[in-house]
Each structure stands twice: as structure tokens, then as C-alpha cells.
Amino acid sequence: MSEAPSYPRFTPEMKKTHKILIPNMAPVQFRLMAAIMEQDGYQCELLENCGSQVAELGLKYVHNDTCYPALLVIGQFIDALNSGKYDLDHTALIITQTGGGCRASNYIHLLRKALYKAGYGNIPVVSLNFSGLERDSGFPMTLTLIRKLFAVLFYGDLLVTLRAQTEPYEVHTGEAAEIQEKWIEQLRSELLDNRAWRIHELRETMPLMCADFGAVPMVRTPKVKVGVVGEIYVKYSPLGNNDLEKFLASQDCEVNVPGIMGFVQYCVYNFSNTARLYGGNVFTKNASGLLLGIIGGIEDVMIESLKSCGFHAPLPFRKLVRLADGVISTGDKMGEGWLLTAEMVELVRSGYENIICAQPFGCLPNHICGKGVINRIRSLYPEANITPIDYDPGATRVNQENRIKLMLAVARERLEERERVAVIEEMPRREGRSAGAAS
């Protein structure tokens, strides 16, 4: 029997010598996250290589029964290393570990095995996690760094939300995209100067961002509103969901993708909730409170900034938790767990009742907490128009988009019916006003 390989670790000394490659899960949020890492002294680059070769490489080095996001992340890394662009003796990779029962916690081990098989056994892998899974990763999670990461993820969520609510209605095509890019570059510059992440700076900056988008000339014509939920990678990654947001934009829809910080709060909340439900000491039962308080303070600033400029704002997390009641237990916390269900309920109640549940084929938590609760949600909210879409190497883009088009056809019929009803209801009021003016 051959001896198991010894995988290299990212040491503190490598901070100055190695470039860290970042998988492109959430393009806006991760560009800002890269600035935080650079400000802290790390060299990093956000990967943008896509294409069919990424999935093919993933299939070559990872078992095809493994979660689709793992195939894509590992395939993207190996494709980048194959490109010849990087000094392989001074390159490292970073990957998140969520903890808990989701297979995502094991991606780092699958990645290391794949690197060894591909001939890149010298490439160290950094673990980005909030649960202490790999304490010797050379990437210590200090309280200051955590606060900075929270700030930039909220900034990213806000920019995605603002563009999504502006772009479908803009008079001058491309203006919302330009403003988003302007703010990304401005925030990156400020973050590299160690600014823009403190709470008083967030209070100054977020209202300015909202006001900038609010000043874009728009025509608010009725459009189909679509929410996107699901497994965290395929929910956000254009590589994972075949550019789902661009496709929905091409279908003249307004899209709402709940922010990444909702998932972060969900993970923090579950730490203490597990102890409350299944047993634990007093500290464990209350440990999440301080961190959720810090996060909630930033979240309140974002919500108030959106509302003050007339944009739709998400529910604060403390209220989102309650939406799972009557549908699923908050003890169901594997993968996206109860959060997936709560996000669907919030979207329906907010007017985004047409929902795509994006899930990797074979992802058990998503099939239970997504597909498994659809009938219950429909019984509570008859207007809910939810369709689950599987993403995996064997699923063709054409089939996925055809299923979405069927959902959108129902959505358009309902929108047209509401518009007809609104016109009929408005006619007596118009006639009354006309008669009053004539007299």
C-alpha cells in the first residue's frame, strides 16, 4: 500500500512570497474581499477563467458523485494552474469551509487530493473559515479581520441589490453597471487605505451608494420579479448557474438574489441554536449573540439606506428567522437548511413570488429544504410560483433555460391578469373624476 501524501500548509512566511488564487463564487463581493486581503499584506487574485474545460477538469480529478460546486471550484483551480500564468513555487489557493454536515467542509480535502493527482502537490491550500477547522492555515481570523470581511460582504450585497433593482428600469442602458463598477473601484481604493469598514464609515458610505443609484433615470414599467435561492455556490456563481442572472435579464425580469451575509448570519445563529435545541453549556447557548449584534448593526444601516432612497430592502435577519415557523424547524441546519426555506417565504411575501431554487443534483439539504417544502409554501402562499433547477455536469443549459421559461410564462400570465384587473378597477374612479370636473 502506498503511503498517503503529506499536503503542504500555508505558513505565515508565505504571506510575503505567495500569490493566493480565489475562486470566483460571488464576483462583486469577492472583489471587495480581495482588497481586504491585500490590505492585510496578502497577494491575491480573483479567478475569472470559465468554460467547459473547468467542469471537465473537475470530473477528471474528482469523483462524479461529488457535489457539483466541488467539481467546478477544483476544476477552476487546476485550469488556472495549467495556464502557465503563475509561478507554481509561489502560488497558493484559498477555499472556504462552512463546518457542519454539508459536503462543502470537505472540499479542501478533495482539492488537496486533486492537486496531488494533477502534479501540483506542492501548492498549499488556505482554509477560510469561522469555526477553527484548520487553525494552522497561516490565515488567522482575528476579530478585526472578521469585522472587515463583514463590512465588505455587506457592501457587495448592497451593490448587487442596487444594480438588480435599477438596471431593468434604467433609461440609459448600462448606467447601473457603470455606477456599480465605480463604487467597487472606490471601495477597493478606500479599503486598501484601511478605510470604509468601520461602522461610522459604513453609515456615511451606504446612503451615498443608494443615493447614487437612486439618481439614475428610470421608467418603472411592470416586470416579472424573480427570486433566486439555493445552494450557496450555484446561487451566486455565474460559472455554477450558467449565468442565470444574465439569462433572467435577457427575459426582461427584475431579479432578487438574497445576500451572502444572510448565510453568514445563519451560520453564526446556528452555533448557539444547536446548543439550545440539542444541549450545551450557558456560554455555547449565548455565544452567537455578540457577533450577531455586530452584524445586525451593519445590516440595519444597509436596510435604512435602501429604504431612504425608495429601494426594496430585505428583512433583518432577526425577523427572517421567524419566517421558517410553520414550514420547517430551525434545527434543520445542514447546508443552507432552514435559511433556504425562510428566504423563499420572504421573497413570496415581498412580491418576488416567482422563485428559482438552484441546486446541485444530489444535494440532500437543498432537496429537503428547497424542493421538499415547495408544496407547504404553496399551501400557505398560493401565489408562489417556484421551480427547482438542477445544476450538474449532465444537465444541459438548454433544458435548464427551457424549464425557467415555462415558469416565466406562468409569471407573465399572472402579471398581465393583475394589470387587467387594475385597469378595470381604475375605470370607475376615472369616470368619477371626469364627471366631477365637468360639473
BELZI-V413854 format. One record per residue. N is the residue number from 1. SS is DSSP state (hx for helix, st for strand, lp for the rest). PSI is psi in degrees with one decimal (* if undefined). Layout:
N,SS,PSI
N,SS,PSI
This chain:
1,lp,131.2
2,lp,149.5
3,lp,139.1
4,lp,138.4
5,lp,151.3
6,lp,118.2
7,lp,136.6
8,lp,148.3
9,lp,152.6
10,lp,115.1
11,lp,160.8
12,hx,-31.2
13,hx,-26.9
14,hx,-12.6
15,hx,-36.6
16,lp,-17.9
17,lp,-18.7
18,lp,142.4
19,st,130.1
20,st,124.7
21,st,133.4
22,st,127.7
23,lp,145.4
24,lp,75.0
25,lp,-52.6
26,lp,96.9
27,hx,-45.6
28,hx,-52.7
29,hx,-39.9
30,hx,-26.0
31,hx,-38.5
32,hx,-37.3
33,hx,-36.7
34,hx,-35.8
35,hx,-38.9
36,hx,-42.1
37,hx,-41.5
38,hx,-40.2
39,hx,-30.1
40,lp,4.1
41,lp,0.1
42,lp,149.3
43,st,129.1
44,st,162.5
45,st,131.9
46,st,121.9
47,lp,142.8
48,lp,6.9
49,lp,126.2
50,lp,-166.6
51,lp,169.0
52,hx,-26.4
53,hx,-24.7
54,hx,-50.9
55,hx,-37.3
56,hx,-40.3
57,hx,-38.4
58,hx,-43.7
59,hx,-29.7
60,hx,-34.3
61,hx,-2.6
62,lp,141.1
63,lp,138.6
64,lp,-5.6
65,lp,-5.6
66,lp,154.4
67,lp,135.8
68,hx,-44.3
69,hx,-36.5
70,hx,-41.6
71,hx,-44.8
72,hx,-44.5
73,hx,-47.6
74,hx,-40.6
75,hx,-39.5
76,hx,-40.7
77,hx,-49.5
78,hx,-36.6
79,hx,-40.6
80,hx,-43.0
81,hx,-30.8
82,hx,-17.3
83,lp,-21.1
84,lp,3.9
85,lp,-16.9
86,lp,148.7
87,lp,105.2
88,hx,-15.5
89,hx,-8.2
90,hx,42.7
91,st,139.8
92,st,164.8
93,st,151.3
94,st,140.8
95,st,146.3
96,st,152.3
97,lp,121.4
98,lp,-25.6
99,lp,177.2
100,lp,-160.8
101,lp,-0.6
102,lp,145.2
103,hx,-16.6
104,hx,-27.7
105,hx,-20.4
106,hx,-0.7
107,hx,-37.2
108,hx,-36.2
109,hx,-38.4
110,hx,-39.5
111,hx,-44.9
112,hx,-40.8
113,hx,-40.3
114,hx,-41.4
115,hx,-41.6
116,hx,-44.5
117,hx,-33.6
118,lp,-1.6
119,lp,14.8
120,lp,40.8
121,lp,-11.7
122,lp,-5.9
123,lp,117.3
124,st,152.9
125,st,129.0
126,st,135.4
127,st,122.0
128,st,107.0
129,lp,157.0
130,lp,6.9
131,lp,9.6
132,lp,29.0
133,lp,-37.0
134,lp,90.4
135,lp,-18.8
136,lp,27.5
137,lp,-7.6
138,lp,8.5
139,lp,74.7
140,lp,135.1
141,lp,86.7
142,lp,162.9
143,hx,-38.3
144,hx,-44.2
145,hx,-39.8
146,hx,-43.9
147,hx,-39.3
148,hx,-41.8
149,hx,-40.8
150,hx,-44.7
151,hx,-46.5
152,hx,-32.1
153,hx,-36.8
154,hx,-42.1
155,hx,-45.9
156,hx,-44.9
157,hx,-41.7
158,hx,-44.1
159,hx,-39.3
160,hx,-43.5
161,hx,-45.6
162,hx,-44.7
163,hx,-41.2
164,hx,-33.6
165,hx,-9.0
166,hx,-46.0
167,hx,-42.1
168,lp,-17.1
169,lp,-0.9
170,st,143.1
171,lp,-41.1
172,lp,108.6
173,lp,131.7
174,lp,-6.7
175,hx,-42.8
176,hx,-39.7
177,hx,-40.1
178,hx,-41.4
179,hx,-39.6
180,hx,-46.3
181,hx,-39.3
182,hx,-44.3
183,hx,-35.1
184,hx,-46.5
185,hx,-39.4
186,hx,-44.8
187,hx,-40.9
188,hx,-44.2
189,hx,-44.9
190,hx,-39.5
191,hx,-37.5
192,hx,-24.1
193,lp,12.4
194,lp,38.7
195,lp,172.0
196,lp,-1.0
197,lp,-14.2
198,lp,156.9
199,hx,-38.9
200,hx,-30.6
201,hx,-36.5
202,hx,-41.3
203,hx,-30.2
204,hx,-38.6
205,hx,-44.1
206,hx,-43.6
207,hx,-33.0
208,hx,-39.4
209,hx,-46.1
210,hx,-40.5
211,hx,-36.0
212,hx,-45.9
213,hx,-34.5
214,hx,-21.1
215,lp,-5.3
216,lp,127.4
217,lp,126.6
218,st,153.6
219,lp,112.0
220,lp,69.8
221,lp,146.0
222,lp,131.8
223,lp,157.7
224,st,128.6
225,st,126.9
226,st,131.0
227,st,147.6
228,st,123.2
229,st,178.2
230,st,-165.8
231,lp,138.9
232,hx,-36.1
233,hx,-52.7
234,hx,-19.0
235,hx,-39.0
236,hx,-31.3
237,lp,121.8
238,lp,-31.5
239,lp,-38.5
240,lp,-31.4
241,lp,21.1
242,lp,47.3
243,lp,50.2
244,hx,-43.7
245,hx,-39.2
246,hx,-39.4
247,hx,-44.8
248,hx,-35.6
249,hx,-38.5
250,hx,-19.3
251,lp,13.1
252,lp,45.9
253,st,155.5
254,st,130.1
255,st,138.7
256,st,111.7
257,st,107.7
258,lp,145.0
259,lp,161.0
260,hx,-33.2
261,hx,-21.1
262,hx,-40.7
263,hx,-38.7
264,hx,-45.4
265,hx,-38.1
266,hx,-44.4
267,hx,-41.2
268,hx,-45.7
269,hx,-40.1
270,hx,-25.9
271,hx,-48.8
272,hx,-33.6
273,hx,-32.9
274,hx,-43.1
275,hx,-37.7
276,hx,-37.3
277,hx,-37.9
278,hx,-2.0
279,lp,138.8
280,lp,170.5
281,lp,174.8
282,hx,-41.4
283,hx,-48.1
284,hx,-38.5
285,hx,-22.7
286,hx,6.6
287,lp,-28.6
288,hx,-19.5
289,hx,-46.9
290,hx,-47.1
291,hx,-42.0
292,hx,-31.0
293,hx,-42.9
294,hx,-46.9
295,hx,-43.3
296,hx,-33.0
297,hx,-41.5
298,hx,-41.1
299,hx,-40.5
300,hx,-38.8
301,hx,-44.9
302,hx,-45.6
303,hx,-44.9
304,hx,-37.4
305,hx,-42.7
306,hx,-47.9
307,hx,-37.9
308,hx,-21.5
309,lp,13.0
310,lp,14.7
311,lp,155.2
312,lp,132.1
313,lp,144.4
314,lp,161.6
315,lp,146.0
316,lp,151.2
317,hx,-37.4
318,hx,-25.9
319,hx,-32.1
320,hx,-38.3
321,hx,-39.5
322,hx,-19.6
323,hx,-14.9
324,hx,-19.8
325,lp,134.4
326,lp,-5.5
327,lp,-47.5
328,lp,152.8
329,lp,144.8
330,lp,-2.9
331,lp,-12.3
332,lp,95.1
333,lp,20.7
334,lp,136.5
335,lp,-130.1
336,lp,-14.7
337,hx,-138.0
338,hx,-22.7
339,hx,-40.0
340,hx,-44.2
341,hx,-47.4
342,hx,-37.7
343,hx,-38.2
344,hx,-42.5
345,hx,-43.8
346,hx,-43.0
347,hx,-44.8
348,hx,-45.3
349,hx,-20.3
350,lp,2.0
351,lp,-0.7
352,lp,61.3
353,lp,-9.8
354,st,111.4
355,st,133.7
356,st,123.2
357,st,99.5
358,st,120.5
359,st,141.0
360,st,139.7
361,lp,132.6
362,lp,5.6
363,lp,100.9
364,hx,-47.5
365,hx,-40.5
366,hx,-33.8
367,hx,-30.8
368,hx,-50.1
369,hx,-10.3
370,lp,-79.7
371,hx,-35.8
372,hx,-21.3
373,hx,2.9
374,hx,-45.8
375,hx,-38.8
376,hx,-42.9
377,hx,-40.1
378,hx,-34.1
379,hx,-31.7
380,hx,-33.2
381,lp,88.6
382,lp,-22.5
383,lp,-10.1
384,lp,127.4
385,st,86.5
386,st,134.5
387,st,125.8
388,st,136.9
389,st,124.6
390,st,137.4
391,st,121.2
392,lp,169.3
393,lp,-25.0
394,lp,-3.9
395,lp,126.6
396,lp,148.1
397,hx,-37.6
398,hx,-45.8
399,hx,-40.7
400,hx,-47.9
401,hx,-32.9
402,hx,-38.8
403,hx,-39.5
404,hx,-39.4
405,hx,-35.8
406,hx,-41.3
407,hx,-41.7
408,hx,-30.5
409,hx,-42.7
410,hx,-42.6
411,hx,-41.1
412,hx,-38.3
413,hx,-42.9
414,hx,-39.4
415,hx,-43.9
416,hx,-37.8
417,hx,-41.4
418,hx,-37.2
419,hx,-39.1
420,hx,-44.0
421,hx,-41.4
422,hx,-39.7
423,hx,-43.1
424,hx,-41.1
425,hx,-28.5
426,hx,-25.1
427,hx,-47.6
428,hx,-35.1
429,hx,-39.0
430,hx,-42.5
431,hx,-38.4
432,hx,-41.1
433,hx,-37.0
434,hx,-41.6
435,hx,-39.2
436,hx,-37.6
437,hx,-36.9
438,hx,-36.1
439,lp,*
